[in-house]
Amino acid sequence: MLAGRRIVLGVSGGVAAYKAAYLARRLVEAGAVVRAVMTQSAGQFLGAQTLAAITGEHPVEDFWDEVEVSPHTDLGQWADAMVIAPATAATIAKLATGLSDNVLIATALATEAPLVVAPAMHTEMWENAATQRNVETLLADGVMIVGPLSGALAGGDTGPGRMVEPEAIVAALEEALAGAPARARVLDLAGYKVLVTAGGTREPIDPVRFIGNRSSGKMGNAIAAEAASRGAQVTLITAAAPPSGSAVDVVSVETAQQMADATWSRVADVDVAILAAAVADFRPTGVGDSKLRRGDGLPVIDIEPTPDILAGIAAMENRPYLVGFAAETGSLEGARRKATEKGVDLLVGNDVSRAGSGFATDTNEVTIYTSSGESDSWPLLSKPEVARRLWDRILEDRTPG
Ligand SMILES: Cc1cc2nc3c(=O)[nH]c(=O)nc-3n(C[C@H](O)[C@H](O)[C@H](O)COP(=O)(O)O)c2cc1C
């Protein structure tokens, strides 16, 4: 996607400018031709020579020192896409008002190519009404805003304002180049590897019949799609139809054993595992090759336990952050017990016998349990909203401070 594409990298004056060097390297590695343009303040944080060494061309720093008569229009017309990373509050304000008093802003105004902006600043500056107004203006103008994340900031502070990682900016640039409509994206799961299981397993009785359950896979699909849209690398192991149009790696399985094998062979590699599938607890033994026939009399079907996928992960030495699901009917006491006994970080319990909750519905009413038995009951919500809150909760748990 980036091979041979001409990218203008704009760098403005914030501490995150050092990440612009990584970004330039990523773009060059992906085969892009990169030319950088810097504000005067950016030079306080990142040496122009560093960008020159990575991109093979000296960055444009001023209107007046260049060989080209008009560096901003030359660059703007040359670009297939432009990205500004980091974008300071000042640069965002100038962009929003078209105040072209430096060569970076002039280039951004002179280009008709898609523009991606990665803000970076202290929380107070990001949350300031003026900055938020300016960001809204940029979005309305068709600019793609990527981030910022919530996390560690310069000076030891923590909060929203941290620039997203270069990988997330590359992903946003690829989207912009592919003609995706501009939209703001908070990629707070960028860099996370995630595994989600979904759907109800089917345990064969004979070659045509199975023991199944009513799970549709909608909850797991929503969790996988939400993670992917927030920048995570997602593997979805599913016994149901996967979500359409989401950037997730799908592994299709049918039985509990297949789901266990697919999960266990991949889980050592992930940061978070969310087991939302409804996995059969029992399976028929001795399934033959031929269909059971009425004429052969009443069959006796013996059953045996299936593998406990959750317990297998909980017992791992370096296990990922682990979220289990418990579908209960009536009381959620079983879910609370599972949360404290199964070695999970979080357990999502729901009463599937309640209207609008559980299998095959578009909504869910869940209670979140921690391993110490504390609980948080959420109201009836759409499954995508449950997924969004669940990821917020996981990030809260995992982010120090
Ligand atoms: C140490 C230091 C760090 C700074 N970091 C940021 C920052 O992360 N984000 C920001 O918006 N401004 C930051 N500033 C303020 C900008 O450098 C200042 O607003 C400057 O005018 C931005 O100009 P530019 O957008 O043309 O590069 C910082 C200033 C200093 C002294």
The ligand as a Tripos MOL2 file, in Angstrom:
@<TRIPOS>MOLECULE
LIG
   31    33     1     0     0
SMALL
NO_CHARGES

@<TRIPOS>ATOM
      1 C1          9.7820   21.3670   26.6060 C.3       1 LIG1
      2 C2          8.6060   21.7500   25.7920 C.ar      1 LIG1
      3 C3          7.7320   20.7760   25.3730 C.ar      1 LIG1
      4 C4          6.6140   21.0980   24.6210 C.ar      1 LIG1
      5 N1          5.7680   20.1000   24.2290 N.ar      1 LIG1
      6 C5          4.6490   20.4240   23.5620 C.ar      1 LIG1
      7 C6          3.7370   19.4190   23.1640 C.ar      1 LIG1
      8 O1          3.9550   18.2150   23.3970 O.2       1 LIG1
      9 N2          2.6110   19.7790   22.5410 N.ar      1 LIG1
     10 C7          2.3250   21.0970   22.2480 C.ar      1 LIG1
     11 O2          1.2600   21.3460   21.7060 O.2       1 LIG1
     12 N3          3.1960   22.0610   22.5800 N.ar      1 LIG1
     13 C8          4.3420   21.7770   23.2090 C.ar      1 LIG1
     14 N4          5.2090   22.7550   23.5600 N.ar      1 LIG1
     15 C9          4.9260   24.1310   23.1550 C.3       1 LIG1
     16 C10         5.2650   24.3460   21.6780 C.3       1 LIG1
     17 O3          6.6330   24.0420   21.4180 O.3       1 LIG1
     18 C11         4.9310   25.7710   21.2740 C.3       1 LIG1
     19 O4          3.5340   25.9840   21.3870 O.3       1 LIG1
     20 C12         5.3770   26.0800   19.8790 C.3       1 LIG1
     21 O5          4.9690   27.4110   19.5680 O.3       1 LIG1
     22 C13         4.7850   25.1450   18.8630 C.3       1 LIG1
     23 O6          5.1010   25.5880   17.5720 O.3       1 LIG1
     24 P1          4.8830   24.7100   16.2920 P.3       1 LIG1
     25 O7          3.5420   24.1120   16.3690 O.co2     1 LIG1
     26 O8          4.9890   25.6970   15.1590 O.co2     1 LIG1
     27 O9          5.9780   23.7110   16.2550 O.co2     1 LIG1
     28 C14         6.3610   22.4440   24.2850 C.ar      1 LIG1
     29 C15         7.2570   23.4260   24.6930 C.ar      1 LIG1
     30 C16         8.3530   23.0910   25.4470 C.ar      1 LIG1
     31 C17         9.2830   24.1740   25.8630 C.3       1 LIG1
@<TRIPOS>BOND
     1     1     2 1
     2     2     3 ar
     3     2    30 ar
     4     3     4 ar
     5     4     5 ar
     6     4    28 ar
     7     5     6 ar
     8     6     7 ar
     9     6    13 1
    10     7     8 2
    11     7     9 ar
    12     9    10 ar
    13    10    11 2
    14    10    12 ar
    15    12    13 ar
    16    13    14 ar
    17    14    15 1
    18    14    28 ar
    19    15    16 1
    20    16    17 1
    21    16    18 1
    22    18    19 1
    23    18    20 1
    24    20    21 1
    25    20    22 1
    26    22    23 1
    27    23    24 1
    28    24    25 2
    29    24    26 1
    30    24    27 1
    31    28    29 ar
    32    29    30 ar
    33    30    31 1
@<TRIPOS>SUBSTRUCTURE
     1 LIG1         1 GROUP 0 **** ****
